[in-house]
Structures are given as structure tokens and as C-alpha cells.
Amino acid sequence: MPLLVDFHVAQLGHGLAAAASGRLFADTGATVSVVGEPQTRPLDHYMMRGKTRADRATALANANLIVAEGGPAALLTQGNDLSSLRALNTAAAIVLISPFGQTGPRADEPATDLTLMYASGIARLLTGQVDDLSEPPVRATGQQSAYMGGIVATCAGMHAALSGTPGAVVDVSVQEALATLAMTDLARAGQAGRSWRRERLGDGNGATVCILPAADGFVAISPREEKQWTAWLIAMGSPVWGAELRFANKTDRMENWDEVHALMSEWSRQHPKQWLADLAQDAHVPSFPLQEPAEQLESPQLAHRGYFQDMNLNGATVKTPSLPIQLTFSESVGPARPAATLPLSGVRVLDFSWVIAGPTATRHLAAMGAEVIKIEAPGKGDPGRASELHTVLGQAKKGVVLNLKKPEGVAIAKRLAAECDVLIENFATGVMERLGLGAKDLCRLNPNLVYLSASGLGRTGPESDAVAYGTLLQCYAGFAGLNRHPDRPPRVGMAWLDPMCGLMLPFLVAASLWRQRERRGGGVRMDFSMIEAMLWAMSEALLAAQLGDPPTPLGNASADYAPHGVYRCAGEDDWLSLAVVDDDQWRSLCLIVPKLAGMKGLEQAGRRAEREAIDAVLLAWAAPRSAEDAARCLTASGIPSAALARSQELVESEHLRARGFWGAHGDGFLPGLPWRASFGHQSGLAPGLGEHTNIVSERRFGHEAGRN
């Protein structure tokens, strides 16, 4: 049984962000009614799977949630502004998705996937550090700005529906949704005034996770801990160089990274990529081969989990992604949960998660009003405490230290679980069961518990025991291999998948709580797979591979539009992105750039044919200018354009300040949520290690004691 039976969503139009939001709701069991003319691309057909078409009045009248896409001027023109929508449904929650949000100086600025990657700063971070700053920053493959906007809209929209405020409104900015993927860098810029450098000065994080060449491609590996490095040396046959003092510990390997990588590469080139990954996994060292997205279509792991669903497209049967969870339900027990002003007021969450994905999820739950009890081990606690990450992801949580290797620590954890509503964990498969804290154990104690396990490949199947990190799964899914210029080798890049999952997970929690409220309780067991989530956001590449057009790295180019690219400007690592998607924009560009005037009459096909000549003119035009000035000139004429943003520039952004994206914290700022909501959010300081241990471990919650 799906989660969202009898939950009705009205999707207005076929904008890709709104369609992706509707897709995620439909995958979760909601009834999604789409208003607008049918589209003909394969991706549009996939986005419509399981949805129905409806006239505007019917779709809006029946909706619990309305999703619309466009800036304020566009929404007004379409009749999708707030006053028009409320005239047909005063109670439904409303989510509005736009490039820069519904308020602020940039609210009606034109944008595309490329320019949003630049305006958010993500293009600067995506592929990790580079050796040569003449290499242009690159956008992510597969229109990921729209997918991220859709995921954020779904998460925020589900919480809006849970709030006790009729007609709650959520304003989603795709720029902010993308920017918050780089939470550590944003927090560092807001707190210390420093931004990550794109130019590689050290190991470029290679000592943590790197790509090695193989006889038939590449393999990604992460021997980040000393015990993993020792095991990896043994797996490589204990090479003589492994005993050299210059490689003795991680700091030494970072300082001599080029030599380390060259020595490993000399050996790895002799072996197939899958053999190398299996060798590493057998030594409990995280590793996966870099694959094409299509290779995952034959995955025994995904077949075991029944992940792909068959669909007929253009007369061919293709495999399409589905929801990245497996669900188990238990019988309803107890009273229905009442609605609350903040969506999760009165909800108590036991948080066993660590690093990025889980703590990001529970940060959003805390912001929506939940009482989050973060469990950490004695010693150093969550690795996020070693950077600014915990400062932002730990906000408004309670910090508790428990030694789960001791019976008394497990006993306290069980008591807490018996009195909580939600439990989230992302340990390796089998760890919670060995501790006596598995779903079967705890759901017997608390039949209404929502128990969510997040893991790399899921808790079932032949690969469920694989040691995995999000960055490695990006390589395994084919995402990292496509995020590059055609003439460049693949890089691991930033942690994209972890924060993305950190937005899917709180949506699933909210959906489970909605189900409980509507059905008077009942437990939910959720088995979430990160690689399935990555593939869900790569549906366009998966479809293309099966329809005879396998995806290849495009860099910043477009198969459909010209000009569509980036151009070096006057400052250090100063870049301008530009995308012309119609003839009116082209004619405007020709007025701004005089040397293009002779090509003013070219239509799209003609511009694609003259792409090199056009780019040469634009390169010369941009070179003496600042990217910010050039972008401002272009957008004023309706041409999608953006300068490459550094995180520090986002801190200083007049637009983001006007939208309240940044919150004061000490002498600096911390980034906020990737949405603005009429019902607000909860805030508070991140807890010190074990700050609330005595208070929480000695306190009996109990529903009879009330909630606070």
C-alpha cells in the first residue's frame, strides 16, 4: 500500500520542476491531476506516468496541495497567482516554484538550468578542484536544477499540508535549493568569510575519495580511514612504496598526493574496474566502478528490489525509475495525530544519523517543529563537528551521548524509541539489528513508530552489505561520469547525493505522518536506497539510453539551443553563463553585442550551425568585462545569464538578504532553509556534544506527560 492514499495534488502546467514534484508525489501514492496541454518528449511521458489530466476547476477544487511553477509576473499572466488560486480553493496548501523565488530584486529574472548552476555557485563546486582555472566550471547533467526544485517543493509542500494553517503558502527558489547542496561552504562563508577555492592546491580531497584508471574504465575508491588505507595496501599486494614514511598517514598522503595517485594508478591500470571494486569491498574499503547509467538497468541489486517499472514509450518498453524506498506497514494503534501550527509540532524524532544525508534530513524536521534528539557516540561525536557542518545541521536539536556498546546505553535508546514518533538511522546494514535496535525490535515496543533506514543500496539484495558513501554512489550511478567536459577525465566532485537525499527523507517522514493522521496511527518501516534516489533524478539519461540516444558528457553545451555556454571574463576565475532559448532573446543579444548584428536573422537551427563563430564573438565581448556587469546587462534585456557565484558573494547577495535566506549567528550568518513558508520555522543553536544527555536520559516522555 502506498503512503499517500487520498492525498490530492494539482500540478499546474508541465514545467519540469513542477512535473518532478508531481512525479515524486505520484510515486508515493498521491492522486496527481495535471492541468495543461500534453507534451510529446519521452521525459514528459514518463513524468505523466500514474497522473491524470483534469480541467483547472476540478483539479484545484479537489486538491490538498497545489504546485505551480513560474516567477511572479509569469504566474500572474497564467492566472496562477495566489489570489486566483485561492478563489478556487481556500484550504489547500500552495507551493510556488521559480528560479529566484517570488520576492526579492531578482524575482522575475529569466533563468535556465545552466544559469541557475552559476547563480547558485554549484557550477564552481560540482566537479571538485581543478589544476587549471582556464577549465570552465560545468553544470550538472540532466537538468538537475529542475529536479532539485521539484524535490524541495515536494518536501516543503508535504509539510505545508501537515500544518494547521489553511491555505499555507511555500515559496521555493531553485537558486536557494541548489545553493544549499553546498551547506559546508555556505556556512564557512557566512561564519568565517571564506569560500572554497576551485584551483587545486593540495590533494583536492583525493586522500578521502578518488578515481583510479582501470583496464576498462575507472573505479572510485575511498580508503579515508587509516584502517581502510592499511587494508587497501594489503589488497594491492603490499607494495614496497606503501611503507615509505612520506605516505605514513593521511596528512602525509595529502602532502604527497600526486605521487600516491600515480603509484596506485600504475597498478590499477592492469585490472578491470569491477575486479578492483570487488577487491576493495572484500577488504571493507568503500569502492564502486564508474558506470554508464544504462549499466544500472541490468543491476541484480535493483532487480532484487523491484526498482524499475516497465513503461511503453514510442512503441518500446523501457524501464523507468520508481520511489527509492521499500515500505512495510503495521496496524493502526492509538488516536489520530492532530494538526499543528508548525507542521511537526509535538513530533519527537530519535536521530541515529551522522555526516550529511541523515543530519540534513533531521535538520529540516527540527526546523518544521519536531523535537529532534541526536544520538552520538562518546569521543568526537558526529564527524560534522570537525567543520561548520554541525553548526548549521545541528540547529534546534538536542544532543545526547550514548555508548551503544554497553547494555545501559542500549536500554536508554530503547526507552527513547518507545516514546518517540520517528526514528532515522543510516548505519551500515545490520548494525542496528546487532544492537537490538532494529525495526522489528523497536516496532514491537512502539507499534506507531516511523522507522526510516537510509543506506547506500538498501537493506535487501545482493549488494546491501556494500560499504558505500554518497560520492562513490554518484560514480556508480553514472552521474559523476557525465558531469564533465567531453575532453576531460571524470572526477568524483562534491557531495551531491547526500544533501539531495536529505530533502527526500523528510518528505517521506512527513508523508508517513500524514498517513498516520488520516488512518489513526500505524507504524511505517522505510528502507531508503541512496543509489535509487540518484537514479530517480537521472530519469532523462536512463530513458535516452534505452531509446537509442545514450547520454554523453556535454559540459555546458546544449543539443537544442545556441548560444548556450560560458565565457571567461576579466577577473580571476570570473565566468559568465548565457543561454538563448528563443529568437526574441537572440535578437536582443545581437543589439547588445554589435559583432553579432550580421547574424541577427538566424533562427535556432542556423545558430546551432554557427555555434563556433557565435561563441568566438561572445568570448571576445566578455573578456574585458566583469561577469556581474555583463550578466546584469543581459538579464535586463530578458536574456538568461548569470555570473559564477562564490559562496561569499551569496552571503553578500542583496537578493538573498531581502528574502531572509541568511540568519544571524554570532558574528556571522548561517544559511536558512531552501524555501520560505507562511508558517515559518523553528530555530535554535546546535547542541554541544552530549549537552542534553542527562536531561533526556533521565526524562520519561510518555504521551500522558504531554509534549513540548
N, C-alpha and C positions, 0 to 999 in steps of 0.2 A: 504494500500500500504506500502511495507517495505521501509526502509531508503536507502539501498544501491543497488538500481536497477542499472544495468550496471556497477557495480564495480566488477572487476575480481581479484580473489586471486588464486595463485598457491601454494598449500600445498605440500611440498616435503617430502614424507615418512609419516610414521604413529607414529612417536614419540609422546608421549601423550601431551607434551606442544604444539607442532605444531598442533596436532589434536584439542586440546582445543581452540587454536586461530582460526583455521578454523571453528570450531563449532560456535563460537561467531559471526564470520563474516557471516556464512550461516544463523544463526538465525536472523541476521539483514537485510537479503535480498541479500547479495552478491552472485555472482556465484563463487563457490569454486571448483577448479579442483585439484584432488588428484593424485599425481604420486607415484606409488609403489604398491606392491602386496597386495591383500586384506587380512585382518586379520579376525580371527574367534571368538574372545571373544565377549560377549554381549556388553561390553563397546565400542569395536571397531565398532560394527554395529551401535550403537547409534551415535558415533562420525561421521559416514558417512552419517547420515540422511540429505537429501537435498543437498548433494555434488555429484559430478560426477567424474568418473575416466577418466584420459586423459594420452596420451603419453607425455613424457617430453617436447619435442619441442613445441607441441601445447599449453600445459599449460603455459609454460614460455613466449611464443610469445604474448599471449593474456592478460597477467597479468598487472594490475595496481600495484599489490603488490605481492612479493614472500616471503614465510615463510619457513625457513629451520631450522632444529634442529641438533646440534652437536658442539663439540669443534673444533678448527681449524684443527687438524690432521684428525679427522673423516670427516669433510666437504671436505677436500682435497681428501681423499680416495673415497668419494661418488661422487665426481665431482660437489659438491655444494659450492665450494669456490667462492669468489666474481668474479674472472676473468672468471670462467666457466659460471656463471650465466649471467654476463654482455655480454658475447659473443652472447647470445640468446635474450637479451632484455636490451637495454642500458637505457631505460627511467623508468622502473618500480622501485619503492621503494623496498628495500630488508631488511628483518628482520631476524637476526640470533639469535637463542635461544640456550644457552648452560649452563651447571651448573655454571661455573665461568666466563663467558664472553670470548670474542675472543682474549683478550690481558691480560697481567699480568702473574706473575710466576705460577699461578695455572690453567692457561687456558686449559691445556689438562689433568688435574687431573680427575680420574674417580670419579663418584658420583652416589648416588641413592637418592630416596626420604628421607630415614632415615638419611643419612649422610649430606644431604643439610639442614635438620631441625637442625642438630647440628652445622654445619659450619656457619649458619646464626644467631645462638643464639636463634632461635624461640623455640626450644625444652625446653630451660631453662625458658621461659616465658609463654608457652602455657596454662597451667592449673592453673596459679596463684601460690601463695606461698604455701609451704608445711610445715608440722610440723616436718618432719624427713628427713634430707638430704640423708638418705640411700634410699629413694624412687627415682628411676631413672627418669630423665627428659624424656618426652614422645613426640613422633611425632604426628602430626595431622592425623585424619582419612582420608582415601580416596585419597591418592596420591596428596595431596594439593600443593606440590611443583610444580608439572606439571601444575595444574590449574592456580596457581599464575603466573608462567612463561608465560602461554598462554594468560592470561588477560593482563599482561604488554605488551606482544608482540603486541596484538591487539590494545591497546591504543596507543602505540608508533608508530606502523605501520600505523594507520589511520592518525596520524598527519604527518608522513613522506610523505604519499600520498598527503596531502594538501600543503606541502611545494613546493616552486617553483624550487626545485633542482632536475633535472632528475637523477635518479639512487641514490637517498638518501639512506643511509645505517644506520640501527639501530642495536645495539649490546645489547642484553638482557642477563643479568646474573641472573639466578634463585636465587643464593645466595643473591644478592642485592635485588631482588624482594621480597623475604621472609623477609630479614632484615628490610626493610622499613615499614613493618607492625607494627613494634615497634618504631615508629618515636619519641615518647616522650623519651624513654630510650636511643635511639641513640643520640638525641640532648643533653640530660643531660650528657651523657658520653663525647660527643665532646666538650661541653661547660664547664662542671664542673669536669670532670674526675671521675664521679661516675656512677656505674651500680646498677641497681635494685637487691636486694638480693632475692634469691629463698626461703630462710628459713623464715618462718612466725615469726615476732617479735611483731606484733600488731594485728589489726583486719583482716589483709590480704585483705583489701578493702571490707570486709563484710558489713560495715556500708553503703556502696554505693550500692552494689548489692550482694545478697547471695542466696543460695539454702536452702530450708527448706524441711524436710521429710514430706510426706503426707501418708494417709492411703493406697494409691495405687501407690506410687512412690515418685516423688519430684516436687516441684514448685520453680521457680526462682522469686525473688521479689526485687524491688529497691525503697524503701522509702528514697531516698537520701536527699531530701529537708525537712526542718523542717515541712512545712505544710503537706507534704506527710507522714511523721512519725506520726504526730498528727492524720491524717485521718486513718492511719493504726491501731493505738491504738484503735480508736473508732470501726473500723471494727472487731477487735479481741474481742470486748466486754468490752473495757476499763478495762483491768486487773489492779489489785492493784499495781503490780510491776511497771507498766508504769509511776506511779507518783513518783518513787524513784529518789532522786537527782542524783544518780550515772548514771542515764540514761537520764538526763535532756536535753542534746544537743548532736550533732553529735560527738564532741570531747570526751564527757563523754562516749558515747556508744562505740566509738573506743577503749577507755582505758579498758572498761569492756565488750568487745565483746563476750567473751566465755560465760559469764552469760546471756547476751541478747539473744544470739543464742539458748542457752539451754532452756530458758523460752519460746521463740517463738516456738521452736521445740516441746516442751511438748504439746502445744496447737494444732499445725498444724498436728501432727500425727493422730489426731482424725477425720480429714476431707479429702475428696478426693481432688486430685490435681486440677482438673478443677474447683471445687467449690471454692477452695482457690483463684485461679487466677481470677475468675469472681468476687468474693467478693472484691478483691483488685482493679480491674479495675472499679467497680462500685463506689469506693471511689477515683477514679482518681489516683491510685497508680500503677505504671507500674508493671505488673506481667504476667507470662505465665507458663503453665505446661511444665515440661520436657517431650518431646515426642520422640518416635522412628520415624525415617524418614518415615517409611511406614504409620504412622498415618496421615501424611500430604496429602497422596494420596486421602483421603476422606474429605479433608477440604472444607467446604462450601465457605469459602473465596476464595480459589484458583479455585474452580469450577465456582464461580460467575465471576471471571476474565478470565476464559478460559485458565488457565496457562498450564495445562498438555495437551500434544498431544499424541494420540494413535499411537503405532508403533508395527509391528509384529516382534517378536524375537523368534526364535526357535519354531515357530508354536503357540506361545502365544501372545495375545495382551497385551501390557504393556503401562503404562503411562510414558511419558518422559518429562523432563523439557523443557521450551521454554524461549525466551527472557524475562527478568524481567521488561518489560515496556509495557504500552498501549500507542498507538500513535494516534494523531489526526493531520491532515494537513490542511493548508489553501492555497488558491490560490496564485500563484506566483505574486509578485509585485516588480517592480524595476529591476535594472540591475544585471547581474551576478557578483558574487564576484571574483575579480582577484586573481590569485595565488600570494604568497608572499614568501620571503626567509625563514623567520621564519613562521611556519605553521599558526599561528594565528595573525600575524602582521596585524593591522588595525581592529581587532575584539575587541569589547567592551563588557564586562561581568558585569552585575549587580548581586552582590553576597549577597543574604539574608541568607546564610547558616551559621551554627555555630557548634562548638565542633569538630568532627573528619571527618565524611564522606564528607560533603559538602566542608569544607575548604581544605581537601586533594585534592578534585577534582579541585577546583579553583586555588590551588597552581600549579597543573600541567598545567592548562590553562594559568596562568601567565607565567610559565616557557617557554611555547610554543609561547610566544609573545603577548598574549592578554593583554589589559588594564583591570584589574580587580578592580572594585570599591566595596569594602567590606562595607556593611551597618551594623552598630551596634547600640544597644540601649544606651541611656545615663546611666551613672553609671559605672559598672565594665566592660561592653562590653562582648566579647566572653569569655566563661569560659576557653578557651585555653590560655588566657593571664595569668592565675594563675600558669602556668608551662612553660616549654621550648617549648611547642607545638606551640604557636603562633609565636615564633621566627623563626621556620622553615616553618610552613604552611602559614605564612603571607608574605613570601618573595615576593617582587616586586608587591605588591598590594597597592592600595590607601585606606586609612581608613577614613570613613565618619560616623559621628554620626547623626542619625535621630530619633526623637521621633515620632513614628508612631501612638501614641495615640492622637496626635494633627493633625488637618487638614492641617496645613502648612507643617508638616513632610511628610504626605501622598502626598501632592501636589508635593513636590520636588521629591519623589520617582517615581511618575507617569511621571514627566518630564524626569527623568533619563531613565526610562524604554522605553519611546518613542524614545530615541536617542541611545539605546544600541542594540546589536545584540543578546545577550544571557542573560537570567535571570535564576538563580538557587536558589531554596529555599527548606528548609527542616523543616518548621514549622509543628505543628500539623494540621491535616486535618481541613479545614475550616477557619483557621486563616487569610490567605491572602485574601480570599473572603470577610470576615467580614471587612477587612481594605480597601476594594475597590481595592485591588491589585491582584485579581485572574486572571487566564489566560484569561477568556472572556473579562474582563475589559481592560487588558493591550494589548491584541492582537488586540482589536479594535483601540487602539491608535497606535500600531505598527504592521501592518499585517505580517511583516517578522520576528517577534520575535521568537527565540527558547526559549520556556518556559519549564523549567525542574523542576518538583516537585519530591523530594525524600522523602519517608516516610517508616515506618516500614512494613506496609502491603498493601500499595497502597491507592489511593484516593477513590476507589469504593469498594463496597462489605460490607457484614455484620460485618466485623472486622476492617473496615477502620478507625473507630474512636478510636481504642485501643491505649492506651498510651504505647509507645514502645521505648526501647533502643537497640542498636545493640547486646550488650552482652546477653540481655534477648532473643532476636530472635535466637541467636546461641543455646540457650537451647530449645526453642520451635521447631526449625527445626530438632533437634536430634544431632546436631554437638557436643555440649558440652558433651552430654552423652556418645559419642563414643571416645572422646579424653581422655582416661584414661587406667590404668592397670586394668585387669579383676577383681582384688580383692580390688579395691579402689572405694569409692563413687564418684559421679560426682562433678566437680567444675565448676564454671562459667568460669574462665580463662580470658585471655587477650582479649582486643577488637580486634577481628579478622575481623569481618564482616564490620565494619565501614571503615577501610582503604582499604579493598578489593573493597567495593563499590566506594571508592574514586578513583579507577582506571577504573571501568566500566563507571562511569558517564562522565569523559572527553572523553572517546571513543565515547559515544553516542552523545555528543556535536559535536565532530569532524565529525562524520558521518552525522549529520544534516547539518552542514556547507558544507560538500561535496555535499549533495543533493541540497542545495540552489545554489551552484556554477554551478552545472550541469543543473539545471532547472530554472535558472534565478530568484532566490528568492523563497518566500513562507514560511509561518510560520510553526513551528512544536511545538506541545504540547506533552510533555513526562511525563507520570505518572509512576515513578520508584518505585518498591517494593523491600525492602531490604531482606525480607524473601524469595522472589522468587530468588533473586541473590544467597542467601546462598544455596538454593536447587539446583540451576543450577550447583554449584560446588560440589554437593553431588550426582551427577547422578549415580555414581557407586553403592552407597548404595541403592538408590531408585530402580535401576534395580535388584540388588541382592535380595532385599526383595520380589519382585514380581516373581522371578524365583526360589523360594524355598530355598534361602540361605540368610536369614535375617542377616544383619551385627551385629557383637558383638564387644565389646572393645577388641583389640588385644595388646594394649600397643605398644612395639617396635618390636614384633614378626611379622613373615610373614607366610602366609599359603603356600607360594610357595618356599621360599628359606631358607637355613640353611648353616652355621650360619648366623643369622640376628638379631643383638641385640646390647646392650650397656653394658659396663663393667667399674666398678669403678677403678679409678687409684689413684696415690699416694697423690695428693694434695687435699685440701678441695673442695668438690663439683666438682671434676675433673673426667670427664667421657669420654670414648672412644666409638664411634659408629663404627660399622663394618657390612658390608653386602656382602656376597659372592653370586654372581648370576650365576656363571658358573664353570665348572670343572677346567679350567685353573687357575682361581683365587684361587680355593680351593688348588690346588697343590702348588701354590706359598705360600699360608698361611702355609701349612704344612712344607715348608722349613724354614719359619721364626720362627714357634713355634714348637720346637723339639718334644714335647709330643704329637703332632698330627700326627707325621710321620707314626705311625702304622695304621692310618685311611686314608692314602693318596689315596687309591684306591676307596674310597666311592664316588658314584655318588649322584645326588641331593636327590633321594628318600632315599638312605641309610643315608645321612646326616640328613635328617629330622627325621628319626627313631632314630638316635643317638644324637639328639639335646642337651639333658641334659648333656651327657658326654662331648660333644664338648664345651658347654658353661662353664662347670666346669674347663676345661683346660684353656680356654681363660680368665676366671676370675682370675685364679692364675697367668697367664702370665702378665696380665695388671696391677695387684695390685701394684707392686713395681715401675712401670714406670710412667712417666708423659704422660698424654694423648696426648700432642702435639708431643712428640718424637715418641710415638707409632704410631700415625696416619701418621707421616712423613715416617716412616719405611715401613708401609703397602702400602701407596699410591705410593711410589717409585717402588713397585713391581706390580702395577696395580690393587690393591685391594681397592675398595671403602671404605674409612674410614675418619672420622673427629673427632677432639676433640670438646667438648662442648664449644662454644664461649660465652664469656661475651661481652657486648656492648663495654666496654673499650678496649678489645682485638681487636675488629673490628676497633676501632679508630686507633689503632697502627698497623693494618694489612699492611704488605708490599704490598700485592696483591691489596687491595682496594686503597691504596695510589697510586700505579702505574696506576690504572685505572681511577684516578681522581674522585673517588666516594665522597671523603671528600673535602669540600671547606672551606677555611679560613674564620673565622668570629670573629672579636675582638681578644681575646687572645686564642681562641679555634677553633673548627671546627663545621660545620653543615653537615649532610648527604645530598647527592645530589639525583638526580632522579634515579629510578631503571633501567635506560637504558643509553647508550652512543649513541649519534646520530651525523652524519656527519654535520648536520645543526646547531648544538649547542643548546643553550637555553638562555633565559633571566633570569637575576638575579637582586637582589636588596634587601634592608633591609625591614623587616616587619614594617608596619606603627605604630606609636603611636596611641592611642585611639583618634579618631577624627582629626588626623593630617591634613587631606586634606578636611575637611568639608567645609570650606569657599571657597576654590579653586573650588571644584567640584560643590557645590550647587549654586554658582554664575555663573558658566560657562555654556554656551549653546553649546552643541556639534554640532549637525546637520551635516549631510553628506556634506552639501555645505561648511562647515567650515574646511573640511579636517580631517584627523585622525593623531594622534600622539601617 
